[in-house]
Amino acid sequence: MSNDKNTPLVLKDFDRGVATLTLNRPQHGNAMTQPLWDSLLEALNDCAADDAVRVIVLTGAGKAFCAGADIDRLKRWAAGGEIDLPMERPRPEIENGLALPAGFDDRYSYLAQIPKPIIAAINGPAAGSGFALAMFCDLRFATPQAKLCAAFSRLGLIGEMALPWIVSRAASPHVAADLLFSSRPMPGDEAAAVGLINRTYPQERFLDSVIDYAHGVAESTTAWSLATIKRQIWHGLMQNLDEAVDDYYPIMEQSLHREDFKQQLKAMLAAMNGKT
């Protein structure tokens, strides 16, 4: 069973600076396919080019965030069918990207290039490819019942798309070893305790809570500041401390001369003085 040809693979919603992108293969647990990735990539690039979009929320339709590789493809492989997984780096075409170093131009790591904060709203299982997708978002919120699962070792495979690299940095090498060696599902509340999830929200108001947070970011910051801080964070993973400090001074000088800084500062001072 597959999506109706007229049903979009990624649903798009926009409200007050926040674009919500929803993976839309609920009957398959939003499992990743090449058409789904292509649709998501197109939606992300559209958001990157749209000045009205300040923050992106990425979630899944139905009960899953993204259940990993498509089961029909796995069944074909188990039956001896052709292994159609690309064995060369599938580099997306970067549009309006943050000019990050090599490595951030691959599937999933490409999300770091998008010059808007991306929040993974993990509403259910995020397994395999879905786990990797969530880990390359800037923030991750989940329900306590959501499960993060690497899954690969149980199939005799390795960690997909730099998943060991990002989990080791987001939490620790010990957490990465636990998840990747065992392939055990880690509940959302445990994932929050070890640093893989920023926070959890109750299931009954989960997506609304995530979007409320996104609205707070979108309405109280500037687009340039968000994009530049995002680049500092991701580029910083590839730098030593001296390089990060060297980068800071010219960028901060630039920011102090920007008109949006002056306007934000005036608004803050007026608020402090009780003015409107």
Secondary structure, DSSP 8 states (H G I E B T S, - for coil): ----TTS-SEEEEEETTEEEEEE--GGGTT-B-HHHHHHHHHHHHHHHH-TT--EEEEEESTT-SB-SB-HHHHHHHHTT----S--S------SS-----TTTTSTTGGGGGSSS-EEEEE-S-EETHHHHHHHTSSEEEE-TT-EEE---GGGT---STTHHHHHHHHT-HHHHHHHHHH---EEHHHHHHHTSSSEE--GGGHHHHHHHHHHHHHHHS-HHHHHHHHHHHHHHTTS-HHHHHHHHHHHHHHHHT-HHHHHHHHHHHHHHTT--
